[in-house]
């Protein structure tokens, strides 16, 4: 579904992403995890075309991403960030339907699709008439997920979608996202700092450090067969952090 062929990126001469080659298979959930500044968000933004690689190639569904086709290919990608990234001057409904209205979809189709997604995201219809400032963090994130799903894209990208939420709301939305991923069978690439979250959602986990991939595999692979000492150190720090929060 997504192929990265020797992609790299530097800012001010400082490498953010080392030359990297990998694939994200169709209808699989992959989690990108690692410390801040390791390159995982840069990698995600490169897939959606917000960051142009210095070298290498990004392909979506076998088609190389270029400045000429990036707008069209983005229509097949749902992109969700923290707090949903909603436009504050639009209602929740207007946020959800913005792109479909821009593409001149039939109003009846838009209404039916919005109702379908509201049920999937478990949002009551009156909620969609509110502005983002009048929504809770969890509601804003659900609206962001609805917007990402509006055109039924085959590829979903999530950049720390639950990172800004309180623990109870985060726990509830983890269950909701898991249910949505299972029901829709999309290709999903998810960025998170939380190893437990990565293990809960993903078929594959990609642990990154300083712009390179340290290890890729299941949670059991990383735990039982660490590729280098950093993997053990990272997992140990994750466990210590969870114990402190508990």
N, C-alpha and C positions, 0 to 999 in steps of 0.2 A: 504493500500500500504506500509506504513512504521509504525512500531510499536516500541515504546520505553517502556521497562518494567523495572522500578526501576533503570534506569541508573544513574551513578554518576561519578564524576571526581574531583580529587584534585591534586594540584601541590605544592610540598614542604610542604604538610600538610595543605595547604590553600584550602578550597573547591572552585572549579570553577563551579561545577554543583551539586546541591543537588539531592538526589534520586528523579527521575522524571519519570512519566508514562504518555504517550500520544500517540495518533495515528494521522497520516496524511492520509486522505482519498484519494482514487483514483480520478484523474481528478479534484482535487481541488487545489486552490492556497492558501497557508498559508504564512503569513508574520511573522517573528520573529523580534521583536522590543524591544528596551530598551537602557539604558545608556551603555557606554563603560564598558567592563568588567563584563557584566551581565550574560554571558554564552551562548549567542546566536550563535556566531561563533564556539565555542566549540561543541555545539549541532549539528551544521551542519557538522562539520568535523567528528563527531562521526558517523553520518549517512553514510558518504562516506568511512568510515574506516580509516581515517587519524589519528584519536584519538581513542584509545582503552579505553573503560570505566573501571573504577576500580571495579564496580559492576553492575549487571543488564544485560540486553540483548537488542540488536538491531536486528530487523527482517525486511527484505526487501521482500515484496510479500509473507510473511509467512515463509520465510527461515531465520533462525538465522545467523547473520553475524559472521564469524569466520576467523582466520588467514588462514585456508585452502581454503575458498571459496571467500575471499574478492576480489581477482583479477578478478574472473569471475563475481561476482555481480556488480563490478564497471562498467563493460561493459554495464550494464543497467541503468547507472546513468550518466547524463550530469552535469558537475560541472563548474561553471563560477565564477571567482573572478574579483577584480578590474583590469582594463586595459587588461583583457582577459587572463593574465598569459601566454603569448605567449613565445615560445623559440626564442631568438633574432637571432640565426644563421640559422633559417629556414624561408623560405618565408611564406606568409600568406597561400597559398595553401598547402604547406608542413605541416604547423601547423594543418590545418583543417583535412588533410588526414592521419596524422601520425599513429593513432591507427588502422585505416582501412587497411593501408598498412602493419602494424605489424601483423594483423590478416589474411593477405593474401587474402583480398577481390579482386574480379576481377577488373582489371583496368577500364574496361568499366563501371562497376557499380560505382566505385569511381568517375569517371569523371561525370557521369550522376547525382549522388547524390550531388556532389560539385556544379554543375550548378544549380540544384534545390534549394540548400540552399543559394547560392549567390543571386538568385532571391528573395527568402523569406526574406533575410537580407538586400536586396536592396543595394548590392555591385556590382559594375561593374567588369566584368572579369579581366581587366588589373590590378585592385587593388590587386588581389590575387597573382600577381607575385612580389609584393614588400615585403621588409623585414619590421618587426614591427617598426623599427626606422623611416621608411619613411611613416608611417601611422599616421593619426590623432588619438586622444584618442577615438573618436567615432567609427572610422574604426577598431581600435584594438579590441574594445569591440564587434563589429559585427562579427569579425573573431572568437573571443572567443565563441560567441553564436553558430556560424556555427560548430565549432569543437565539442561543447557539443551536438549538434543535429545530428552529422554525422551518428551515428549508430542507430538513431531513438529510443533513450532510453525512457522508460515509466516514468522515474523520473528525474526531473531537480532540481538542487540545485544552488542557486545564493547567493554569499556572497558579499554584498555591490557592486553589479555590476556597479552601476552608480555613486558611491560616489566620484570618482576622476575626474569627468567630469565637464566642465563649464556649467552654468545654461541652456544655449540655447541647447547645445548638449544633456544634461540630459533630457530636456523636449522632444526633438525629439525622443530619444531612449525609453523614457517611453511609448510613443505612439506605437513605433515599438514592444516593448516587449509585451504590452497589446494585440496587434494584433496577435502576434505569439502565445501567451498563448491561445487566443480564437480559433485560427485556428487549433492548434494541440491537444488541450484537454489533456495536460499532467498533471501529478501530479507535483506540483511545491512547493518548500520550499524556501523562499526568506528572506535573512537577510537585514535589513535596519535600519538606524537611524531616518528616516523621516516618521512621522505619515501620512502625506499627500500621500506619495508614497505607504505606506502600504495599506491605504484605497483605493487607486486607483487600485491596482493590486489584492488584496486578498479577498477571500471569508471569511477567518478567520484571525484574528490578535491575536498573542500570545505576550503579554507584559511581559517581564522578568525583574527581579531585583535580584542581588546577587545570581545567580545560581538557582533561582526558578521561577515558573510561578506565576505571580500576578493575571492575568486575561486573559481569552481567549474568544473571541467572535467577533462580527462585530464591525466596527468603531462606529456605533450607540450605541452598548452595552457599550463600554468603555466610550463614551461621556455621555450617559444618565443614565447608571447604573454602576458607578465605584465601583469596589469591595472593595477598600480601598483608603485612602487619597492620597497615592502615585500615583494612576492613574490620579486623578485630577491634581496633581502637575506636572506630566509628560506632560499631554496634555496642561496645561497652559504654561509650558516652551517651548513646541513645537510652540504654537501660538505666543509667544513672540519672539522666534527666527525667525519665518517666517516674522513677522512684521519688525524686525530689518534688515533682508536681503532685504525686499522690500523697 
